[in-house]
Amino acid sequence: MKLLESECKYFGITLKNRIVRSATGERASSEDGCITDHYVDMYSKLAEGGSGLIITGHSYVDRTGANGPRMAGIHDDSVIAALSNVVKAVHAKGSKIMLQISHCGRQTSFSFDGKSPPAPSVVAAPGSLLPREMTHDEIKHIIRSFINATGRAKRAGFDGVELHGAHGYLISQFVSPFTNRRKDEWGGSYENRFRFVKEIISGIKKEYPEYPLLIKWNSEDFVEGGLSSEESLRMVLEMEKLGLDGIEISGGVFESSQKICRRHIKRPEDEGYFAKLAVALKKSGLKIPIILVGGFRTASVMERNLEDGTADLIAICRPLIKDPFLPAKLFANPTYRSDCTSCNGCLMSRDGVTHCIRI
């Protein structure tokens, strides 16, 4: 496992290996968005288990963007002190950690104030509240909220932030013609749909030019009329020009949720299912590092995707929910394969914090 376990430098930071813990919601916060001791312990174990870079579950940048009462927040200064304890715990174990920041938009069945969630357009999502169309002023406010959230993450000591621009959440909703049906400057044409994320990235880079900024991004939406792989690739190349430091490739929205965290990953051939866009981006001359997620379970498959240049870093999530010490096992045995069954019970369960239901 020469590359997988090798020290490397990306985004201006040194990582002890090329395994990234991909974000997933923790459901381990109090109703004011502040993290709990369980949250700190979860990330301490992931660092101890060997993940080189840890990306937290998404934290809402504004209370209108939460998807549940136990989602972590990065919406005001009150959360900074507790989050800094997470950073200290992870750094003490030799890993790096980035905060994923998000707004759920239409994809939520929860609202703190009982009002409809804001979204680009009134397009209902499965199992979610009917959204309302955002005003121009609301859009500008949320863009500012992403920029402010980045500043709070920096003050808490995180090694960078990752925008959640995938899986049908608010950034994804703006760039996709499936969910953005506006007729103003924020919708319609490619340029208008791209404007929301463009202003977020430009704003962050203007105020925090040296702070590492990543984005989790859809390779495509996998729905008719959604973001295509061609437009997705074009947007990534433009985001690189805006100063983006790295990208994590994923895909899918609530309507195509079976494509996001796919079940029945039984063979090595089933792994790395988002690699197509990564290959296209490399061929198109993308210079920023690519993190590839998508059902990785086998050490040799991860190594092969690094060796052939498909990706620069490999991201895992569900197997690390089952066993946070998985990286050490992968490094020790090139034929090792995680025993995660890809049942998705960890993601679908709502009884407390995120956990493997088979342990």
C-alpha positions as CSV (number, residue, x, y, z in Angstrom):
1,M,0.0,0.0,0.0
2,K,2.7,2.4,-1.0
3,L,0.5,5.4,-2.0
4,L,-2.5,4.8,0.3
5,E,-0.4,5.0,3.4
6,S,2.2,7.5,2.3
7,E,2.5,11.0,3.7
8,C,1.4,13.7,1.2
9,K,0.8,17.4,0.9
10,Y,-2.5,18.7,-0.5
11,F,-4.4,22.0,0.0
12,G,-1.3,23.4,1.6
13,I,-1.4,20.9,4.5
14,T,0.5,17.7,5.2
15,L,-1.5,14.5,5.6
16,K,-0.2,11.4,7.2
17,N,-1.9,9.2,4.5
18,R,-4.3,9.4,1.6
19,I,-7.4,8.1,3.4
20,V,-10.2,10.7,3.9
21,R,-13.1,10.2,6.1
22,S,-16.0,11.4,4.0
23,A,-18.7,13.5,5.6
24,T,-21.9,12.1,7.0
25,G,-24.4,13.6,9.4
26,E,-23.6,12.7,13.1
27,R,-27.0,13.6,14.8
28,A,-24.8,14.3,17.8
29,S,-25.6,18.0,18.6
30,S,-27.9,19.8,21.0
31,E,-30.9,21.8,19.6
32,D,-28.9,25.0,19.6
33,G,-26.5,23.4,17.1
34,C,-23.7,23.0,19.7
35,I,-21.8,19.7,19.6
36,T,-21.8,17.1,22.4
37,D,-19.1,15.0,24.1
38,H,-20.2,12.1,21.8
39,Y,-19.4,14.2,18.8
40,V,-15.9,14.9,20.1
41,D,-15.3,11.2,21.0
42,M,-16.5,10.1,17.5
43,Y,-13.8,12.2,15.8
44,S,-11.1,11.4,18.3
45,K,-11.6,7.7,17.5
46,L,-11.5,8.4,13.7
47,A,-8.2,10.1,14.1
48,E,-6.8,7.4,16.4
49,G,-8.0,4.9,13.8
50,G,-5.7,6.4,11.2
51,S,-7.7,8.5,8.8
52,G,-5.3,11.1,7.4
53,L,-8.0,13.7,6.7
54,I,-11.4,13.8,8.4
55,I,-14.3,15.8,7.0
56,T,-17.1,16.3,9.5
57,G,-20.8,15.9,8.7
58,H,-22.4,18.9,7.3
59,S,-23.1,21.8,9.6
60,Y,-25.8,24.4,8.8
61,V,-24.6,27.9,8.1
62,D,-28.1,29.3,8.9
63,R,-30.9,27.9,11.1
64,T,-33.2,27.8,8.0
65,G,-30.8,25.2,6.6
66,A,-31.0,22.5,9.2
67,N,-32.4,19.0,8.4
68,G,-33.0,18.1,12.1
69,P,-32.8,19.3,15.7
70,R,-29.5,17.4,16.2
71,M,-27.6,18.6,13.2
72,A,-24.5,20.6,14.1
73,G,-24.4,24.3,13.4
74,I,-21.8,26.8,12.4
75,H,-24.4,29.6,12.2
76,D,-23.1,31.9,15.0
77,D,-20.1,32.4,17.3
78,S,-21.6,30.4,20.2
79,V,-20.5,27.1,18.6
80,I,-16.9,27.9,18.1
81,A,-15.5,27.0,21.5
82,A,-16.9,23.5,21.5
83,L,-15.9,22.8,17.9
84,S,-12.3,23.8,18.8
85,N,-12.3,20.9,21.2
86,V,-12.9,18.6,18.3
87,V,-10.0,20.1,16.4
88,K,-7.7,19.7,19.4
89,A,-8.7,16.0,19.9
90,V,-8.1,15.2,16.2
91,H,-4.8,17.1,16.0
92,A,-3.5,15.3,19.1
93,K,-3.8,12.0,17.2
94,G,-1.9,13.3,14.2
95,S,-4.8,13.8,11.7
96,K,-6.2,16.8,10.0
97,I,-9.9,17.9,10.1
98,M,-12.1,20.0,7.9
99,L,-15.6,21.2,8.6
100,Q,-18.2,20.6,5.9
101,I,-20.6,23.6,5.7
102,S,-24.1,23.4,4.2
103,H,-27.6,24.6,3.8
104,C,-30.2,21.8,3.2
105,G,-32.7,24.0,1.2
106,R,-35.7,22.0,0.1
107,Q,-34.3,18.7,1.3
108,T,-35.6,18.7,4.9
109,S,-38.6,17.6,6.8
110,F,-37.6,19.8,9.7
111,S,-37.9,23.5,10.5
112,F,-36.9,25.3,13.7
113,D,-39.5,28.0,13.2
114,G,-42.2,25.9,11.6
115,K,-42.0,27.8,8.3
116,S,-41.3,26.3,4.8
117,P,-37.6,25.9,4.0
118,P,-36.1,28.3,1.5
119,A,-35.0,27.0,-1.9
120,P,-34.3,28.3,-5.4
121,S,-37.8,27.2,-6.6
122,V,-40.9,25.5,-5.2
123,V,-39.9,22.0,-6.1
124,A,-40.9,19.4,-3.4
125,A,-38.3,16.8,-2.4
126,P,-39.3,13.2,-1.3
127,G,-40.2,13.1,2.4
128,S,-39.6,16.8,2.8
129,L,-41.5,20.0,3.5
130,L,-42.8,22.0,0.6
131,P,-40.2,24.8,0.1
132,R,-40.7,28.4,-0.7
133,E,-38.8,30.4,-3.3
134,M,-36.0,32.5,-1.9
135,T,-36.0,36.2,-2.5
136,H,-32.9,38.0,-3.9
137,D,-32.1,39.4,-0.4
138,E,-32.4,35.9,1.1
139,I,-30.0,34.5,-1.4
140,K,-27.5,37.2,-0.6
141,H,-27.9,36.5,3.1
142,I,-27.2,32.8,2.7
143,I,-24.1,33.6,0.5
144,R,-22.9,35.8,3.3
145,S,-23.7,33.0,5.8
146,F,-21.4,30.6,4.0
147,I,-18.6,33.2,4.1
148,N,-19.1,33.9,7.8
149,A,-19.3,30.2,8.6
150,T,-15.9,29.7,7.0
151,G,-14.5,32.4,9.2
152,R,-15.9,30.6,12.3
153,A,-14.4,27.3,11.2
154,K,-11.0,29.0,10.8
155,R,-11.3,30.6,14.3
156,A,-12.1,27.1,15.7
157,G,-8.9,25.8,14.2
158,F,-10.1,23.6,11.4
159,D,-7.6,22.9,8.7
160,G,-10.1,24.0,6.0
161,V,-13.8,23.8,5.0
162,E,-15.7,21.8,2.5
163,L,-18.8,23.2,0.9
164,H,-21.5,20.7,0.5
165,G,-22.3,21.2,-3.2
166,A,-23.6,17.7,-3.8
167,H,-26.6,15.3,-3.0
168,G,-29.3,17.9,-3.8
169,Y,-28.6,20.3,-0.9
170,L,-28.9,24.1,-1.5
171,I,-25.7,24.7,-3.6
172,S,-26.6,21.6,-5.7
173,Q,-30.2,22.9,-6.0
174,F,-29.1,26.2,-7.5
175,V,-26.8,24.6,-10.1
176,S,-29.3,22.0,-11.2
177,P,-32.1,22.8,-13.8
178,F,-34.2,20.1,-12.1
179,T,-34.5,22.2,-8.9
180,N,-33.7,25.7,-10.1
181,R,-36.6,26.9,-12.3
182,R,-36.1,30.6,-11.7
183,K,-36.4,33.3,-14.4
184,D,-34.2,35.9,-12.8
185,E,-30.4,36.3,-12.4
186,W,-30.2,33.2,-10.2
187,G,-31.7,30.7,-12.6
188,G,-32.3,29.6,-16.2
189,S,-29.0,29.9,-18.0
190,Y,-25.9,28.0,-17.1
191,E,-24.3,31.2,-16.0
192,N,-27.2,32.2,-13.7
193,R,-27.5,28.7,-12.1
194,F,-23.7,28.8,-11.5
195,R,-23.9,32.3,-9.9
196,F,-24.8,31.2,-6.3
197,V,-21.8,28.9,-5.8
198,K,-19.6,31.3,-7.8
199,E,-20.3,34.1,-5.3
200,I,-19.8,31.8,-2.3
201,I,-16.4,30.7,-3.5
202,S,-15.3,34.1,-4.6
203,G,-16.5,35.6,-1.3
204,I,-14.6,33.1,0.8
205,K,-11.4,33.4,-1.2
206,K,-11.6,37.2,-1.1
207,E,-11.7,37.2,2.7
208,Y,-9.7,34.0,3.4
209,P,-7.4,33.6,0.4
210,E,-5.0,31.2,2.0
211,Y,-7.6,29.1,3.9
212,P,-8.1,25.6,2.2
213,L,-11.5,25.4,0.5
214,L,-12.9,22.2,-0.9
215,I,-16.3,21.3,-2.4
216,K,-18.2,18.0,-2.4
217,W,-19.7,18.0,-5.9
218,N,-22.2,16.0,-8.0
219,S,-20.8,14.2,-11.0
220,E,-24.4,14.3,-12.1
221,D,-27.9,14.3,-10.5
222,F,-29.0,11.0,-12.0
223,V,-32.5,12.5,-12.7
224,E,-34.1,13.6,-15.9
225,G,-33.5,17.3,-16.4
226,G,-30.9,17.5,-13.7
227,L,-27.2,18.5,-13.7
228,S,-25.4,16.6,-16.4
229,S,-21.9,15.3,-16.3
230,E,-21.0,17.8,-19.1
231,E,-22.2,20.8,-17.1
232,S,-20.7,19.4,-13.9
233,L,-17.3,19.1,-15.5
234,R,-17.5,22.6,-16.9
235,M,-18.4,24.1,-13.5
236,V,-15.6,22.3,-11.7
237,L,-13.0,23.8,-14.2
238,E,-14.5,27.3,-13.5
239,M,-14.4,26.8,-9.8
240,E,-10.7,25.9,-10.0
241,K,-10.2,29.3,-11.6
242,L,-12.0,31.0,-8.7
243,G,-9.5,29.6,-6.3
244,L,-11.0,26.3,-5.2
245,D,-8.3,24.1,-3.6
246,G,-9.8,20.6,-4.1
247,I,-12.9,18.6,-5.0
248,E,-14.6,15.5,-3.7
249,I,-16.6,13.7,-6.4
250,S,-20.0,12.2,-5.6
251,G,-23.4,12.3,-7.2
252,G,-27.2,12.1,-6.8
253,V,-30.1,13.9,-5.1
254,F,-33.0,12.8,-2.9
255,E,-34.9,11.6,-6.0
256,S,-32.0,9.4,-7.0
257,S,-30.8,8.6,-3.4
258,Q,-30.1,5.0,-4.3
259,K,-27.2,6.3,-6.4
260,I,-25.5,8.3,-3.6
261,C,-24.7,5.6,-1.0
262,R,-25.2,2.5,-3.1
263,R,-26.0,-0.8,-1.5
264,H,-24.8,-4.3,-2.3
265,I,-21.1,-3.4,-2.7
266,K,-20.2,-7.1,-2.8
267,R,-17.2,-7.2,-5.2
268,P,-14.1,-5.0,-5.9
269,E,-15.7,-4.3,-9.3
270,D,-18.6,-2.5,-7.5
271,E,-16.3,0.0,-5.9
272,G,-15.3,3.5,-7.0
273,Y,-18.6,4.2,-8.8
274,F,-18.1,7.9,-9.2
275,A,-14.7,7.6,-10.9
276,K,-16.0,8.5,-14.4
277,L,-16.0,12.3,-13.7
278,A,-12.7,12.1,-11.9
279,V,-11.1,10.6,-15.1
280,A,-12.8,13.2,-17.3
281,L,-11.5,16.0,-15.0
282,K,-8.0,14.7,-15.1
283,K,-8.1,14.5,-18.9
284,S,-9.5,18.0,-19.1
285,G,-6.4,19.3,-17.3
286,L,-7.8,19.9,-13.8
287,K,-4.8,20.7,-11.5
288,I,-6.5,20.8,-8.0
289,P,-6.5,17.5,-6.1
290,I,-9.4,15.1,-6.5
291,I,-10.9,13.2,-3.6
292,L,-12.9,10.1,-4.8
293,V,-15.7,8.6,-2.8
294,G,-18.0,5.8,-3.8
295,G,-18.3,2.4,-2.1
296,F,-14.6,1.8,-1.5
297,R,-14.0,-1.4,0.6
298,T,-10.9,-3.0,-0.7
299,A,-7.3,-1.9,-0.1
300,S,-6.0,-2.9,-3.5
301,V,-8.8,-1.1,-5.3
302,M,-8.1,2.1,-3.4
303,E,-4.4,1.7,-4.3
304,R,-5.1,1.1,-8.0
305,N,-7.2,4.3,-8.2
306,L,-4.3,6.3,-6.8
307,E,-1.7,4.6,-8.9
308,D,-3.5,5.1,-12.2
309,G,-4.1,8.8,-11.4
310,T,-7.9,8.6,-11.2
311,A,-7.8,10.3,-7.8
312,D,-5.3,11.9,-5.4
313,L,-7.1,10.8,-2.2
314,I,-9.6,8.1,-1.4
315,A,-12.7,8.9,0.8
316,I,-14.6,6.3,2.9
317,C,-17.5,6.7,5.2
318,R,-19.8,3.8,5.9
319,P,-17.0,1.4,6.7
320,L,-15.6,3.9,9.1
321,I,-18.9,4.1,10.9
322,K,-18.6,0.4,11.5
323,D,-14.9,0.4,12.3
324,P,-13.0,3.7,12.8
325,F,-9.8,1.7,13.0
326,L,-10.1,0.4,9.4
327,P,-7.2,2.4,7.9
328,A,-4.6,0.5,10.0
329,K,-6.1,-2.8,8.8
330,L,-5.9,-1.7,5.2
331,F,-2.3,-0.6,5.6
332,A,-1.4,-3.9,7.2
333,N,-2.9,-6.2,4.5
334,P,-3.0,-5.3,0.8
335,T,-5.8,-7.9,0.3
336,Y,-7.9,-6.7,3.2
337,R,-11.6,-5.8,2.5
338,S,-13.9,-4.0,4.9
339,D,-16.7,-6.2,6.3
340,C,-19.2,-3.3,6.0
341,T,-22.3,-4.9,4.3
342,S,-23.5,-1.6,2.7
343,C,-26.9,-2.1,4.2
344,N,-27.3,1.7,4.8
345,G,-28.8,1.1,8.2
346,C,-26.4,3.6,9.7
347,L,-27.8,6.3,7.4
348,M,-31.5,5.4,7.7
349,S,-31.6,4.8,11.4
350,R,-32.9,7.8,13.4
351,D,-32.5,6.4,16.9
352,G,-29.9,8.6,18.3
353,V,-26.4,9.3,16.9
354,T,-25.2,7.8,13.7
355,H,-24.0,4.2,14.3
356,C,-23.6,0.8,12.7
357,I,-26.8,-1.1,13.4
358,R,-25.0,-4.5,13.0
359,I,-22.6,-4.0,15.9
